[in-house]
Amino acid sequence: MTLNYDFVDMKLFSAVADERNVTRGAMRVFLSPPAASIRLRNLENSLGVKLFERKPNGVELTQAGQSFLRYASEILHQSESLSANMREYASGNKGIFRVLLNTSAITDLPPDLITCFLLDHPNVNIQLREELSVQIIQQLSEGLADIGIVADNVHVESLETIPYQTQRLVLLASPSHPLARAQGIRLTSLSNVDMVSLGPSSAMTAFLKDVARHHGMRLTTRVEVNSFDTIAKLVSHNVGVAIIPQALAENYQRQLGLQTLPLEEPWAERKLVICAHRFDNLPGYARRFIELLLNQHTATGEIIV
């Protein structure tokens, strides 16, 4: 059986059933009574059943009509819910927000910023993932993420960027470590020094290995762990030294009495940028997240194409 009816038929049927009158029901859905009568007759012919009993003073639902009304009401309700749901996506109030960050950016992302964003957007879920800057660019280019935060020394292809912040990498050491009194620390100063670092899946670790390889050397990783807090505790027990973002190092300096030593290397200063395909095309919640990021740090906020 081929059923030939649409949402207009179901809305008309529901209005007539509610009014118990074809003329009044037709007026509610902005149809003329003759057009409404034709639509109802075609609907019954399509279903092969009578939906109404015509009475002198109006109409009454048959058992088949009562059953059809229940289904029609459910379908119309779901249709309205679907439309409202899609409007929320279209207006940027609902969705899944995918953000890719390199290690420097993800470690400096304050939890209260995420909390503030989620409270303002209860229907938006965030996927935060750490990646290498080059991998972030690739995934953005392939449409696998909404925004990314990367070091500005990578080629961003055709993506748009906004300056975000400048971070420095420093050496973290125990006060009793020989390097704690050193001056002018360069990468070569670490050629035979035990290091504590994040695991091989960390973007920071991959970056430092690439830097060392570029200088024709290899860093000696004594211990690999999964958090900067654990790194700091091991450094405090003189297991080794570590290269970490300055903001984190200064916290551990206050908390654990560790030494923070500048690295006299150009790669130790990293400028970070926020990037996306087109900022104007991002949903409202994504632009709000970027605003929160830029308010967290001093930035020009000017888009560079």
N, C-alpha and C positions, 0 to 999 in steps of 0.2 A: 504494500500500500504506500503510495506517495502522498505525503501530507503537505498541502500547499497553504501555509499561513505564515504570518510574520508577527513582529512585535506590535504593530498597529492593530492587528486582529485581536491579539491577547489583551491589549489595553482597552480596546472597544468592548470586548466581551466582559472584562472585569467591571468596567464602568456601567454597562447595561445590567449586569447581575446585581451590582450594588444599588442602582437606582430602581431596578425592576421595571424599567421603562426604556424603550429603544430611543425615543426622541431625546429624553434627558441624558441618557448615556452617550448618545452621539455628540451632544453639545459639549460634554466634558472633554472629549478628545478632538474637538474642532472638526467634526464631520457633519455633513447634512444627513437628515434622517433617511432619505432614499439610498444614499451611498452606504450608510451604516447597515441598512437592511440587506443590501446586496452582499456586503462583506460577511455578515452573519450567516446568510444562506450559503454562500460559497464555503465558509468554514465548516458548517454542518455537512455539506456534501463531501468535502475533503476527508472529514473524520468518519463519515458513514453513519453518524448517529444524530439524534435530535438533542440539542443542548437546552432549548427553551420550550416551554408550553405557552403558546400565545393565548392570552386571556383578554376579555373585553377591557379590563382596566390596566393592562400591562403584560408582563411576562413573568414566568416562574421557572426556576432551574429544574431540569430533569435530574435523575441520578447521575447520568453521564455528564451533565452540565456541572453538577456539584464536584465531580471528580476532576473535570477539566479545570475548574476554577482553582482547586487546590494546587494543581501543577502550574497553571498559568501564573498564580500569585507568587509561587516560589521562583519561577523563571524570571519574572519581572523584578523581583527583589534582588536576585543574583545579578541581573543585568545592571541594576542601579548601583549595586556594590562594586561591580567590575568597573563601571564608568567612574565612580568616585575614586577607586583605587588608582586607575590610570591617570586621573587628573592630578592626584598627589605626586605620582612619578613625574608627570609633565611639568608641574610647578616646582619641582626640586625639593619636595618635602618628604619623599620616601625613596628608599633604594639601598643598594649595597655600595659602599664607598671604598674603593681599593687604592691604598696608598703604599708606595714602595720607598724605602729610605735606606741610605747607606748607614754604616755603623755609627759614624759621628752624629748623624741627624737623629737616629733612633734613640741613642743614649741620652740626648739632650731634650727629648720630647717630654715635657712635664705631664704627669698623670692628671693634674687638675685641668689641663687644656682639653684632654680627651673627655673628662667628666663634664666639663662645661658644654662641649659640643654635643654630647649624647643627651644631656638634659634639654638642650634647645631643639634637638631633632630625635624624638623618641621612636620614630619609625625608620631611622637610618641605622644600619649596621656598618661597622668599620672593619676592614681587613688590612692590618698593618703587617708588613713583611720586610725583613732586612735582606738587601741584595747588594751586589757590587754595582757601582755607578754605571758601568757599561751594560750590565744586564738590565738595569732599570730603564735605560734609554731604549734598549731593544724591545722590552715588554710594553713600554708606552707606545712605541711605533707600531706594534702589532695589536694595539687596542686591548691589552690584557690588564691595564691599570688605568686609573683616572689621573692621578698626579704622582710625581716622584720628587725626591730631594737628592741631588747628586752633587759631586764636586765639579767645579766649573772648568776643570782641565780636560773633561771628556767632550767629544764631539756630540752635540745634541741633535744632529740631523736637522729636520725641519721643525722641531718642537719650539714652542715659545717658552721663555724663561723669565723669572723674576728673581732678582738678587735677594738672598735670604739672610745669611749670616756668615761671619768669618770665624773659623775655629782653628785653634793651634793644638798640635800634638806635642806632648812633653814626655820627659822621662820621669817615671816614678821609682823611687829607691828608698831603702831603709837608711836612716841616718848613719848606721854603722857600715854601710856598703862603701867600698873604695871610691865609687863614682859619685858619692854624695858630696864630695869636696872638689869634684872636678870642675874645670872651667871650659867653656867652648866645646860642648859635647857635639860630636859629629857622628854620622852613622858608622864610620870606621872605628870609633871608640868602642863599639859594641861587638866587634868581630869575634872576640873570644869570651864574651860575657854571657852567663846564663840568663835566659829570658823567661818570663811567665806571660802567656798570651791566651787569647780565646782560641777555641777549636778551629780546625781547618775550614769549617763551613762559614766562619765569620767573614764578613766583607772587610773588616779592619785587618784581620790576619792576612787575607789574600792581598790587600793593598801593600802591607809592609813587606811581604815576600816579593812582590813585584818590584818594589823600590830597591830592596837588597840585591835582587837579581840584576837590576839595571846597573848597579854599582859593582857588579862582579863579585859579590860576597853572599854569604848565607848566615842568617841569624841562628843562634843556638837556642832552640826552644827546649827548656828543661821540663816545664810543666804546661799542659794545656787544660784550661778549665772552661766553664760555660757562663761565667758572669764576671763583671768588673769588680764586684764586691769580693769575690773569692780571690781574684788577682791581687787586690789590695791587701788582703789578709796574709797571703803567701809572701808578698813583698815585705810586709812588716816583720815577717819571720826570716827575712834575708834569704829566701829561696832563690830569688833572682830579681831582676829589674823588669819594668814593663813600660811600653809606650802606649799612652792612652790620651783621650781628649783632656785639655787643660781644666775645663770646668769640673770634670770628675776628679782629676788629680788634686785640685785645691780642696775639694770636700774631704778627700782621704787625708790630706795634709792636716786639716783641722781635727778630724776624727781620730786618726791613728798616729799623728806626729810624723808622717812620712815626708820625704824631701821631694819637691817638685823642681825639676831641672829643665831649662829651655834647651831645645835642640836647634843648633845653628845650621839648619837645612831648609832650603826653599820649599820642599815638599811638606814640611811640618806645619806650614800655614795653609789651610785649605778653605777656599771660599765655596760656600754652598749656594745652590740655586734651586728654586722650585720650578718644575717644568711640567708641561702638559701639551696636548695637541693644539688646542685653542682654548684659552681661558674663558672667552666669551661664550663658548658652547658648553661649558661645565654646568651641571645642575646647581641650583641655589645653595644646597647644603655643602657642595664642594667649594664654592667661592667663600662661604662663611668659614670653612675650616682654614682656608688660606689666609683670611683676615685675622683669625686667631693666631696663626703662625707668625704673621708679620707684626702683629701687636706685641708678640712675645719678644721679638728682637728688632733692633733698629734696621730698617731696610728702606730702600727708595720706593719700592712698590711699583716701579716703572717696568712695563713689559718690554722685553727685548726680543725681537723676532729673529 
